[in-house]
Amino acid sequence: MHLQNWIRKEYIIGFICIFIIYIGLDYSILLFFMLLLVPDVSMVGYVMNTKIGVLLYNIVHHLSLPTILLTICIRFNIDPLIPISLIWIAHILMDRALGFGLKYTNNFKETHLQKIV
């Protein structure tokens, strides 16, 4: 099996795990699917220029921010933001499972995972 297939399967498993945790915490499934694609609004930066688009997209699609948010929410009992952070993480994992990684400045279709066809 090609390494890229293993990496995609790893992200699929991560997405499924986050979804199971989300459901196990009894959060709204409707909310999950309504907000799942919201991080892609960050692509609006490409309207300004490629550099801003790449920066905004990569910030929003980096796993560290929603993971830090989730950690803060759990530590300080900020319950309303827990589902948001889980959905955000799920979105990133879903994107990565589909091959959409962090962007390079030279081409929107070139990511840290692959060149998107």
PETA-V507603 format. One line per field, one symbol per residue. ss: DSSP state (H for helix, E for strand, L for the rest). phi: phi as a letter, one per 40 degrees, with the letter a starting at -180 (. if undefined). burial: 1 if it has 24 or more other C-alpha atoms within 12 Angstrom, else 0. A space follows every 50 residues. Layout:
ss: ???
phi: ???
burial: ???
//
This chain:
ss: LLHHHHHHHHHHHHHHHHHHHHHHLLLLHHHHHHHLLHHHHHHHHHHHLH HHHHHHHHHHLLHHHHHHHHHHHHHLLLHHHHHHHHHHHHHHHHHHHLLL LLEELLEEEEELLLELL
phi: .cdcccccccccccdccccccdcccgcccccdcccdcddccccddcccac ccdcccdcccbcccccccdccccccbfcdccccccccccddcccdcccgc bcccccadcbbccaccc
burial: 00000001001101100110010000000001000111110010000000 00111111011110011011000000000001111111111111111111 11110001001011000
//
